[in-house]
Amino acid sequence: MTIAGSPDQKLNRRLRLGMVGGGRGAFIGAVHRIAARLDDRWELVAGALSSDPERAKASGQDLLLKPDRIYGDFNEMARRERRLKDGIDAVAIVTPNHAHAAAARAFLKAGIHVICDKPLTTTRREADQLAKLARESGLIFAVTHNYTGYPLVRQARAMMQAGELGAVRVVQVEYAQDWLATRMEETGSKQAEWRTDPARSGPAGAVGDIGTHAFNLAEFIAGDEVASLSAELHTFVEGRRLDDNAHMMLRFASGAKGMLWCSQVAAGLENGLRIRVYGEKAGLEWHQENPNYLTFSPLGEPPRTIRRNGYGADEVSRAASRIPGGHPEGYLEGFAQLYTDVAEQIAARIENREPNPFSLQVPNVEHGVRGVRFIEAAVRSSQRKAAWVDL
């Protein structure tokens, strides 16, 4: 449990991280572990790495955890880590979606900060309950929408806030892949299996997995909330139980309009996350597969290319950059930025000081709730033949 100290207290160690899920065969667990270590602010010291006790033990041994810090389940881990003098400062929850809520509750009740993968939960009711518990606890609760950690995404947001685009008119966002264009869930792929299973993934497939990222990115950059949407969810692969493609129209609270497309059956696309925002005075465009460049197009002028930590970069994006311009940064660094920002927030509490303001851009539990509301609204709209549904 992290407790604020005296004004002269100084954190002279790495923060201690625990992990729930992410054991053998898991993709995202390794990503989180690499990201947490990248800026040397965290050390993984404990884990309940699988719901299978034997796999959990073997996974902990793989990661060289001490035997007494390898747990068979997250409840045991939360109870014991709370009592340890050198217990974890925060836990990363990287399980399939259906297990997020119970694990997060256990650690919040134990007084431990939470870093949770998205979507926050599989139902709006659970999301609202978890958000209430997080608010009451006063603990840090981060949701790893990792694309918000990219330097030029943060610069795009800052440019919007500074009025460089004027009032937003149109937001176009898409996230398209092709890895589920066939029945991957029947090939032994663990990632495909749980993502296409309603019991573990929740009520949506592509919408919950990658549509939530597109939705979060649109709201993050535009600085505006989607008020309502009209969605049509599709399942193109025969026999699949959840959607693998969706088209949506969006209405923002400010009056701006938007469109969102997410797909996991778009042949030839690997990780095609792209966003375009158009205001009264200018437009912005950013592509995740080429993330070190941001296109800024003032009305009536030639487009300008802003380079990460290079030409046109501002202090916001430079603060999230690690290496000189021209040396690519991307996916792992985006995750790492969120871990570093959370570390700064926790360190500030321990040292009884204000955190660096740049660290406060991490999506929190309220953004997680927004994501769950988005999923449920999209499913409900599609069931009603693309009727407009409020979030």
Stockholm file with secondary structure:
# STOCKHOLM 1.0

chainA/1-391         MTIAGSPDQKLNRRLRLGMVGGGRGAFIGAVHRIAARLDDRWELVAGALSSDPERAKASGQDLLLKPDRIYGDFNEMARRERRLKDGIDAVAIVTPNHAHAAAARAFLKAGIHVICDKPLTTTRREADQLAKLARESGLIFAVTHNYTGYPLVRQARAMMQAGELGAVRVVQVEYAQDWLATRMEETGSKQAEWRTDPARSGPAGAVGDIGTHAFNLAEFIAGDEVASLSAELHTFVEGRRLDDNAHMMLRFASGAKGMLWCSQVAAGLENGLRIRVYGEKAGLEWHQENPNYLTFSPLGEPPRTIRRNGYGADEVSRAASRIPGGHPEGYLEGFAQLYTDVAEQIAARIENREPNPFSLQVPNVEHGVRGVRFIEAAVRSSQRKAAWVDL
#=GR chainA/1-391 SS CCCCCCTTCCCCSCEEEEEESCCTTCHHHHHHHHHHHHTTCEEEEEEECCSSHHHHHHHHHHTTCCGGGBCSSHHHHHHHHHHCTTCCSEEEECSCGGGHHHHHHHHHHTTCEEEECSSSCSSHHHHHHHHHHHHHHTCCEEECCGGGGSHHHHHHHHHHHTTSSCSEEEEEEEEECCTTSSCGGGTTCHHHHHHTCHHHHCSCSHIIIIIHHHHHHHHHHHTCCEEEEEEEEECCSTTCSSCSEEEEEEEETTSCEEEEEEESCCTTCSSEEEEEEEESSEEEEEETTSTTEEEEEETTSCCEEEETTSTTCCHHHHHTCCSCTTSCCCHHHHHHHHHHHHHHHHHHHHTTSCCCGGGGGSCBHHHHHHHHHHHHHHHHHHHTTSCCEEC
#=GC SS_cons         CCCCCCTTCCCCSCEEEEEESCCTTCHHHHHHHHHHHHTTCEEEEEEECCSSHHHHHHHHHHTTCCGGGBCSSHHHHHHHHHHCTTCCSEEEECSCGGGHHHHHHHHHHTTCEEEECSSSCSSHHHHHHHHHHHHHHTCCEEECCGGGGSHHHHHHHHHHHTTSSCSEEEEEEEEECCTTSSCGGGTTCHHHHHHTCHHHHCSCSHIIIIIHHHHHHHHHHHTCCEEEEEEEEECCSTTCSSCSEEEEEEEETTSCEEEEEEESCCTTCSSEEEEEEEESSEEEEEETTSTTEEEEEETTSCCEEEETTSTTCCHHHHHTCCSCTTSCCCHHHHHHHHHHHHHHHHHHHHTTSCCCGGGGGSCBHHHHHHHHHHHHHHHHHHHTTSCCEEC
//
